[in-house]
Amino acid sequence: MMIATNKRRLLDISVYNRGIKSIKEEKELTIHSLGYLDFLDEETNASVIRFGKNSEQKDNYYLYRYNFKDVLRVLQHINAQKPAIAIFHGFSFPIRFWLLHTFFGKKIKWIVQHHAGDPSPNSLKRMVQKWCYSKADRYMFVTKTQAQPFVKAGIVKSNAQVAEIMECSTAFTMQDKNECRKQLGLPLEKRIFLWVGNLDANKNPMCLLEAIHNLNQSGQDFLLYMFFAKTDLLYEVQQFVEQNQLQEKVFLKGKIPNNALETWYNAADFFISCSFSEGSGVALAEAMACGCVPIATDIPSFRHMTANSVAGAIFKTGSSSDLFEKLIAIQQENLEIERTKANRVFKEMLSFEAIGRQTSALAKEIMHQE
C-alpha cells in the first residue's frame, strides 16, 4: 500500500515475537491497543509492524518473521517511510531499539511507549537500557509519575520528554443499566459491585473481600460478582467466602469472553480494583466506558485514569478499612451523576479517540522540532 507523500508517517512497531500466524490474529490479541489508529488526524498515515510465525501484509498492517529475508524487508519498509515518527513498544528490547535507531539515523523520530514495569533491577541491564533508550526523542507513559524511575536511572533523559497518553482502551459503550440487568437475570434494586482481574497477589482480592465482609456486617444490601482468569488465590478466596458466610453475597464467575463483560459493566454500579501495580488498567477503562463507577487503589495509573478521583474514588493501597469507608461514602452520592462523570472522564482521557488525538498532536510536535 502506497502512502501519500504529503502525509505525516507514523510507524507503530513491536519487536516482540508473539508467535502469531496472521494479521487477523494480531488484531484479535491486541484489540485494546490498536483502536486508536482509526482516530488519528487526517494528516497522519500509520503503518503497524509486528513479528510472528508467518509473513503477511494487509492494508497498513505488516507481519514479519525473524529471519534474514524478512528482517531485510522490515528495514526496506521503514526506510521507504522516511521521514517518519516511530512508536517503539516497551523498554524490554534495548539492543533492537538501538540497532533501529542507529540504522535509520535522524530521518526517523523515535517515541518509546511504556508498558508496565520499572528499570531493570540488574545494574548491567539497566546500563544497557540507559545507553540505548536515552537516544529516543520522546516517551509515552500513562502518567509522568510512572516515568520518574526511568528519569532517575537516566533511561529517559528528562521529564519534559514524557507525554501522558493512555496505552490501551476499549470500544465498550454505556448502555441502559436495567436492560443489562434483565439480560443477566440480576435484581434491579440491589447495589452491584464488580471485580474483573486475576486472583493473584498483585490484584489483591483479599483486600476486597475483607472490605466486603465489613460491608455485609454493617447491614448493607449488595451483590459482588468476581470475574478472573488466573487463579493463584482461588482457594483462599473460596475459604474466606465460606468462613464468613458470604455465599449469598459473593459470586465467583471465573473467566468469560471479553466482549461478554460489556453487559456486566453496564449492569453493575461500582467497579473495584485493589491492585498494587498496573501499567494502565484495561478493566478500569472498560468499566468507566460503561459508566461503572471506579473505586481503585491510589497508584499512579489509577489516579491519572480517574482524573485524581473526579471519577469514582481512590483508596489507600492495600487498606481494606479505607476501601470499606470509601464503599460506604460513595453510596451516598448520586449514582447517575457519578456514572455520567466516569463515562465523561473516559471519553476525554482514555478512549481510542482521545489516544488518537493525543498521539497525532505528539507526532505533529515532534515533526516540527529541529
Protein Blocks (a to p, Z undefined) as FASTA:
>chain_A
ZZdfkbccdddddfbdghpabfklmmmmmmmmmmmmmmccfkbccddddddfbdcdehjb
ccddddfklmmmmmmmmmmmpccddddedjklmmlmmmmmmmnmmmbccddddeehiddf
blklmmmmmmmmmmpmbdcdfbfklmmmmmmnomambfklpccddfbdcfbdcddfklmm
mmnopafkbccddddddddfklommlmmmmmmmmmmnopacddddddfblklmmmmmmmm
mmnopmlmbccebjadfklmmmmmmmpmbdcdfbfbdfklmklmmmmmnopacdddddfk
lmmmnonolggcaddehiaklmmmmmmmmmmpcfklmmmmmmmmmmmmmmmklmmmmmmm
mmmmmmmpZZ
